[in-house]
Amino acid sequence: MDEAVEQHPDRTIVERFMEPPEDAVLHDRPVRILQEVRFWSGLGIALVVKVPVAAQDPEGLVQWARDGALKVALTPVLLLLSVPVVLAVHIALARPDHRRRMIGRLPGPLTAVGAFLGHILMAAGGVLLPLWAFTFDKPLLSGFAAIAGIYLVARGVGFVFFAVPAISRHMFRTVEVHQALPAFLTVVLAWELALQDVFFPVGDQFADSTVLPVGGALATTALAAFELYRLRTRHGITLRTVTVTTGVGRRTGRST
């Protein structure tokens, strides 16, 4: 049977809207591994370093679980807010002769952000639709709304589930604008989550220390720094310039 037929429909939609074109993907195995690791390492380390503190009493473990759930819920929201800001700053700091080329590559990231936000709103609408229909006290309308709501939630959640791996590597296709942007976005996200810990800690135990929250952010920053170093030394990709082609899929792609 054809692979496209067997593939999950949400996965097909994700590949269409969230995956960058092949020529925008750098064929460098260490960089690809870093792209997979750095997104999760910051979140994972930020939670792991709190385990000894949380394990001191049962209530601490409950607060630790709530802290992890809050971070997972905050991640897509923070990324959606951070992508436009980081894109704007990076383009503003680019060399003038490369700035227009970066702006011309914005449709990819804008499409990815729009698709992700649209499916989040779809899932939210699926939850609200039955609640709205139940206010009319009409069983037929309520039943139809419940079925429609389940379908919308399933499609929205399914899209987000398959989109997370693509986001972790390519950060809403910002890799099309510049190969370094996913690394920058991951660092921004890691420090945003660290600041949430410092100023809005979940649990009194975690509020006693400002050192624990920065562990994940520092680890993510170190991984991103190594990735940027490899992009420059092995592929000649600098922060203020972009490649001539649409992407940097060639193994020896260099900026001009």
C-alpha positions as CSV (number, residue, x, y, z in Angstrom):
1,M,0.0,0.0,0.0
2,D,1.3,3.5,-0.8
3,E,3.0,5.2,2.2
4,A,0.9,8.4,1.7
5,V,-2.3,6.3,2.1
6,E,-1.1,4.7,5.3
7,Q,0.2,7.9,6.9
8,H,-2.0,9.5,9.6
9,P,-3.9,12.5,8.2
10,D,-2.7,14.9,10.9
11,R,0.9,13.9,10.1
12,T,0.3,14.7,6.5
13,I,-1.0,18.2,7.4
14,V,2.0,18.7,9.7
15,E,4.4,17.9,6.9
16,R,2.6,20.3,4.7
17,F,2.6,23.3,7.1
18,M,5.2,22.7,9.7
19,E,8.1,21.0,7.9
20,P,10.5,23.2,6.0
21,P,11.4,22.3,2.4
22,E,14.3,19.9,1.9
23,D,16.7,22.5,0.7
24,A,16.3,24.4,4.0
25,V,17.4,21.5,6.2
26,L,21.1,21.3,6.9
27,H,22.5,17.8,6.3
28,D,24.8,17.7,9.3
29,R,24.2,14.8,11.7
30,P,25.6,16.4,14.9
31,V,23.6,19.6,14.3
32,R,20.5,17.5,13.7
33,I,21.1,15.6,17.0
34,L,21.6,18.9,18.8
35,Q,18.3,20.2,17.3
36,E,16.5,17.2,18.7
37,V,18.2,17.4,22.1
38,R,18.4,21.1,23.0
39,F,14.6,21.6,22.9
40,W,13.9,19.0,25.5
41,S,17.1,19.2,27.6
42,G,16.2,22.6,29.0
43,L,12.8,21.5,30.1
44,G,14.1,18.1,31.3
45,I,17.0,19.5,33.3
46,A,14.8,22.2,34.8
47,L,12.6,19.5,36.2
48,V,15.2,17.0,37.2
49,V,17.3,19.4,39.3
50,K,14.2,20.0,41.5
51,V,13.6,16.3,42.3
52,P,15.8,16.3,45.5
53,V,14.0,19.3,46.8
54,A,10.5,18.1,45.8
55,A,11.1,14.6,47.3
56,Q,11.5,16.0,50.8
57,D,7.7,15.5,51.3
58,P,4.7,14.2,49.4
59,E,3.3,17.7,48.9
60,G,6.6,18.7,47.2
61,L,6.2,15.9,44.6
62,V,2.7,17.2,43.8
63,Q,4.0,20.7,43.4
64,W,6.8,19.3,41.2
65,A,4.3,17.6,39.0
66,R,2.2,20.8,38.7
67,D,5.4,22.7,37.8
68,G,6.1,20.3,35.0
69,A,2.5,20.4,33.7
70,L,2.6,24.2,33.7
71,K,5.9,24.3,31.8
72,V,4.5,22.0,29.1
73,A,1.4,24.1,28.8
74,L,3.4,27.3,28.7
75,T,5.8,26.1,26.0
76,P,3.6,26.6,22.9
77,V,2.3,29.9,24.2
78,L,5.7,31.3,24.9
79,L,7.0,30.1,21.5
80,L,4.1,31.7,19.6
81,L,4.9,35.0,21.4
82,S,8.6,34.7,21.0
83,V,8.8,33.8,17.3
84,P,7.7,37.2,15.9
85,V,10.0,39.1,18.4
86,V,13.1,37.0,17.7
87,L,12.5,37.1,13.9
88,A,12.1,40.9,14.0
89,V,15.2,41.4,16.0
90,H,17.3,39.0,14.0
91,I,16.2,40.6,10.7
92,A,16.8,44.1,12.0
93,L,20.4,43.2,13.0
94,A,21.2,41.5,9.7
95,R,23.4,43.0,7.1
96,P,21.3,45.4,4.9
97,D,22.1,43.5,1.7
98,H,20.8,40.2,3.4
99,R,17.8,41.7,5.2
100,R,15.5,41.7,2.1
101,R,16.4,38.0,1.5
102,M,15.4,37.1,5.0
103,I,12.1,39.0,4.7
104,G,11.4,37.2,1.5
105,R,11.5,33.9,3.4
106,L,9.0,34.9,6.1
107,P,6.0,33.1,4.4
108,G,7.2,29.7,5.7
109,P,7.4,30.7,9.4
110,L,4.1,32.7,9.2
111,T,2.4,29.7,7.7
112,A,3.7,27.4,10.4
113,V,2.6,29.8,13.2
114,G,-0.8,30.3,11.6
115,A,-1.4,26.5,11.2
116,F,-0.4,25.8,14.8
117,L,-2.4,28.7,16.3
118,G,-5.4,27.7,14.1
119,H,-5.4,24.1,15.4
120,I,-5.0,25.3,19.0
121,L,-8.1,27.5,18.5
122,M,-9.8,24.6,16.8
123,A,-9.3,22.4,19.9
124,A,-10.5,25.3,22.1
125,G,-13.6,25.7,20.0
126,G,-14.3,22.0,20.2
127,V,-14.4,22.4,24.0
128,L,-16.5,25.5,24.0
129,L,-19.0,24.4,21.3
130,P,-20.9,21.8,23.4
131,L,-20.9,24.1,26.4
132,W,-22.5,26.8,24.3
133,A,-25.0,24.4,22.8
134,F,-26.1,23.0,26.2
135,T,-27.4,26.5,27.2
136,F,-30.3,26.1,24.7
137,D,-31.6,23.0,26.4
138,K,-32.2,21.3,23.0
139,P,-31.0,17.6,23.1
140,L,-30.6,17.3,19.3
141,L,-28.5,20.5,19.1
142,S,-26.5,19.5,22.1
143,G,-25.8,16.0,20.7
144,F,-24.7,17.4,17.4
145,A,-22.5,20.0,19.1
146,A,-20.9,17.3,21.3
147,I,-20.0,15.1,18.3
148,A,-18.6,18.2,16.4
149,G,-16.7,19.2,19.5
150,I,-15.1,15.8,19.9
151,Y,-14.0,15.9,16.3
152,L,-12.5,19.4,16.6
153,V,-10.6,18.5,19.7
154,A,-9.3,15.3,18.2
155,R,-8.1,17.1,15.1
156,G,-6.5,19.9,17.1
157,V,-4.8,17.7,19.6
158,G,-3.7,15.3,16.8
159,F,-2.1,18.1,14.9
160,V,-0.2,19.4,17.9
161,F,1.0,15.9,18.8
162,F,2.6,15.4,15.4
163,A,3.8,19.1,15.2
164,V,5.9,19.0,18.4
165,P,8.9,17.1,16.8
166,A,8.9,19.5,13.8
167,I,8.8,22.5,16.2
168,S,11.6,21.1,18.3
169,R,13.9,20.9,15.3
170,H,12.8,23.8,13.1
171,M,11.0,26.1,15.5
172,F,8.0,27.0,13.3
173,R,10.1,26.8,10.1
174,T,12.3,29.8,11.2
175,V,15.2,27.7,9.9
176,E,14.1,28.9,6.4
177,V,14.9,32.5,7.4
178,H,18.2,31.6,9.0
179,Q,19.8,28.4,10.2
180,A,20.6,29.9,13.6
181,L,17.1,31.0,14.5
182,P,15.9,27.7,16.0
183,A,18.8,27.7,18.4
184,F,18.1,31.3,19.4
185,L,14.4,30.5,20.0
186,T,15.2,27.5,22.2
187,V,17.5,29.7,24.3
188,V,14.8,32.4,24.6
189,L,12.3,29.8,25.6
190,A,14.6,28.2,28.2
191,W,15.2,31.6,29.9
192,E,11.5,32.5,29.8
193,L,10.7,29.3,31.7
194,A,13.6,30.0,34.1
195,L,12.1,33.5,34.8
196,Q,8.8,31.9,35.4
197,D,10.4,29.8,38.1
198,V,12.2,32.8,39.7
199,F,9.2,35.2,39.7
200,F,6.2,32.8,39.7
201,P,7.4,29.6,41.4
202,V,5.1,26.6,41.8
203,G,5.6,25.6,45.4
204,D,7.3,27.2,48.4
205,Q,10.3,24.9,48.2
206,F,11.2,26.1,44.7
207,A,10.8,29.8,45.8
208,D,13.6,29.4,48.3
209,S,16.3,29.1,45.5
210,T,17.0,31.2,42.5
211,V,19.8,28.8,41.4
212,L,17.7,25.7,40.6
213,P,15.7,27.4,37.8
214,V,18.7,28.4,35.7
215,G,20.1,24.9,35.4
216,G,18.0,24.0,32.3
217,A,18.5,27.4,30.7
218,L,22.3,27.2,31.1
219,A,22.4,23.7,29.6
220,T,20.2,24.8,26.7
221,T,22.4,27.9,26.1
222,A,25.5,25.8,26.1
223,L,24.1,23.4,23.5
224,A,22.9,26.2,21.3
225,A,26.3,27.9,21.5
226,F,28.0,24.7,20.3
227,E,25.5,24.5,17.5
228,L,26.1,28.1,16.4
229,Y,29.9,27.4,16.6
230,R,29.6,24.4,14.3
231,L,27.4,26.3,11.8
232,R,30.1,28.9,11.5
233,T,33.2,26.8,11.5
234,R,31.9,23.9,9.4
235,H,29.4,25.5,7.1
236,G,30.4,29.2,7.1
237,I,27.0,30.3,8.3
238,T,27.3,33.7,10.1
239,L,24.6,35.3,12.2
240,R,24.0,38.4,10.0
241,T,24.1,36.7,6.6
242,V,22.1,34.0,4.8
243,T,22.7,31.6,1.9
244,V,21.9,32.5,-1.6
245,T,19.6,29.6,-2.1
246,T,16.3,29.1,-0.4
247,G,17.8,27.0,2.2
248,V,21.1,25.4,3.2
249,G,20.4,21.8,2.4
250,R,23.7,21.5,0.6
251,R,26.4,19.9,2.7
252,T,28.8,22.7,2.0
253,G,26.3,25.6,1.9
254,R,28.0,28.9,2.7
255,S,26.7,32.4,3.2
256,T,27.8,35.2,0.9
